[in-house]
Amino acid sequence: MKPYALYIASAFLFTTISGCAEGVDNPSLPNDQNQNQGNQGNQNQGNQGNQNQGNQGNQNQGNQGNQNQGNQNASDESIARARIAQTVSTEKAFNDIAYSNGFPVITSENSVIFMHWHDGGSWAVAGGLNNWTPQPMTQQGDIWYAELPIPDGLTDLGYKFVNTANDQQTYVADPWALRYTHDEYGEISYISAPPKPHIMRWNNFSSPQKLATRAIRAYVPNTPPPYDVIYAHDGQNLFGDSTVTWDLPTALASTSANILVVGIDNSTDRFAEYTHVDDTIEFAGQTLHVTANGDNYAAFVETTVRPFIESKFQTTAKAGLMGSSLGGLISLYIAHLYPNRYKAVLALSPTTAWGDFSAHNPTIASLYQAADHRSTVIYVDSGGSAGSGCKNSPQDAIEDENSRDNYCYTKAFADALYTIGYEYDKDLFHWHEPGAQHNEAAWAARVSRPLKIFSEIK
């Protein structure tokens, strides 16, 4: 897949009535392997009737004053029709639309063009605008498309694609829809913003730092702006409602804070991108030598992702960083590099031993100690326990990684911050969840704690 760095610059010009892209990891291989196809065939979508297209005013249009929404829609419509006529490639059409107003395409004639990049099966579209009766789509090369009118007074904004091959009906979310959420049947797509919390997602987000492309997601609360913002790593693990995600929407619902959470998906270069120094570890039965690329990833978050988000939403000056394991480590490192830009770091089970496994390079604790006390609020936690005791030796690093959920090095990190002027329960928080494992379920169970701390920061 060709990197689309040019879209990052143009992304700042987005408007938000329709949006951008969602979900497949590699649209050059058009299949549904990454979609949740669970047992959705018998679903009843009738309980979505209380949705309302009108509540789209919670996004910041401030620096987009020279744009004409009608012209934007017309441009997307012309691109979509050009792809249907096969006068433009699928790849170009999908990326151009994704980084303009997004999918599905709202036309000048008050209709919706649905496009599914998939060259197999037999496809239909069903949603509130056709009473969830599958409408057959037409195949044109490697896409399927359909155009449906928008009924007057439409309130049910949901839709899904329906695979009707072999007389089966399998419902799947639109992997390029801008807006979606999860219900009891998995992911559900929206034709425009619903009046409830939802997620926005942009595919193929690339960077001037030449990192791997990835999806960027934003959890949008159902509250008016401005929003405090948390930039979180491993974005694909944050927003679902299964045991392999953090189920952040549920945790966020337990707070009264007005928080927009931006999930930045990881890539196959996760080890390099999430580390600040080189190190060598034993991983999955193999010796892994990691050349750190955390400086470039930090620049990506600070100078590419953050301006992009701030161009699309009305935000406050209160921004934080959040992640687990290596995601917690890189959160601490980004705040170290940009200390006046983030109010807080929320690091769950952070790999604070990194640098001390084999290479004996500076750990994150040594970097913070050298920088002395700064204004960023630090939250760190871990599960596990001290086991045979913390001895402040390289063996602790290995045991932390293998069996202690990073307990020893993380406690030592917090204690080191205390010695340089951080105050517990004021700008330094350390939590131990005895015996908790190193996985998404454990982080989901306690993420409400750091979210509450962030929400109370002035």
Secondary structure, DSSP 4 states (H G I P E B T S, - for coil): ----THHHHHHTT--SSS------S-TTS---TTS--TT-TT---GGGTT--TT--TTS--GGGTT--HHHHHHHHHHHHHHHHTTSS-HHHHHHHHHTTT-BSEEPTTSEEEEEEE-SSS-EEEEEGGGTT-PEEPEEETTEEEEEEE--TT----EEEEEE-GGG--EEE--TTBSEEEEETTEEEEESS--SS-EEEEEEEE--TT-PPPEEEEEEE-SSPSPEEEEEEESGGGTS-SSTTS--HHHHHHTS---EEEEEE---TTHHHHT-SS-EEEEETTEEEEE---HHHHHHHIIIIIHHHHHHHS-EEEEEEEEEETHHHHHHHHHHHHSTTT-SEEEEES--TTTTTTTT-PPPHHHHHHHH---S-EEEEEE-S--TT---SSHHHHHHHHHHSTTHHHHHHHHHHHHHTT--BTTTEEEEE-TT--SSHHHHHHHTHHHHHHHHT--
